[in-house]
Amino acid sequence: MSDDDITLTAGDAEATVRPGHGARIGGLRVGGLELLRQGDRFGCFPMVPWCGRIREGRFRDGATVHQMPLNSPPHAIHGTARDGVWKTARVSENEAVLTYDLGEPWPYPGRITQVVALSEDALTLSMAVETYDSSFPAQIGWHPWFNRTLDGQDVRLDFTPAWQEERGGDHLPTGRRIDPLPGPWDDCFGMPGGVGVTLTWPERLELEVTSPEEWVVVYDEQEAAVCVEPQTGPPDGLNTCPRLVTPLEPLEATTTWSWRRL
């Protein structure tokens, strides 16, 4: 199938999926309100096969050290799949299934599958990383850019993490867990019971970002948008908290954004 943009609809909700632009969600409209910041860098993109920054672009797998391109010097950031052209495997009115084959500069063969499912009151994103060859460490995450202001109302964030990863001067976790600090944030938080973050635009919309995963990065240092990023491990997690993909065990993750009118 082609890599043209896909429009999913359910009730008065509409999502645009862009296979040719990293399988990102290019837009999500609810009752005519656009929830995601627009532009080629924004929307919501998958972070895979790693999330956030890798320190100096290097990660170790056993005795082998791999070097990734430094696309956010001095680090590598947000994986490689967001820059690729994905294939559309299946589309219906409210669901799209996309695939991407891993290749250079990532050193291991593998396949990523993302399912985008829209209902009248929720968007669910599911992703799997599979290999039929060598095992390798990987991460899965999503990086949505939610508009800070909807119809004249500024967003309010509400979440209760168990801890915050102390952030070093290089924007990477130091390895220490600290009590959560007030924002603004560009920080990783631990939520062992699963991610749950509520965004409220008063008198307009309440949206809850949930995931069974226990890590979330919250970024609200820009005027135009806030980011709530569920992921399977912390930044630099290929080195500090690796999850192994094997021929018998894919890495799988999911997140749901559910909303209600206010």
Secondary structure, DSSP 8 states (H G I E B T S, - for coil): -----EEEEETTEEEEEEGGGTTEEEEEEETTEE-B--STT-SEEEEBS--SEEGGGEEEETTEEEE---SBTTBEESBSGGGS--EEEEE-SSEEEEEEEE-TTSSS-EEEEEEEEEETTEEEEEEEEE-SS--EEE--EEEE-EESEETTEE-EEE---SEEEEE-TTSSEEEEEE----SS-EEEEE-TT-EEEEEEETTTEEEEEEESSSEEEEE--SSSEEEEEEESS-TTHHHHS-EEE-SS--EEEEEEEEEEE-
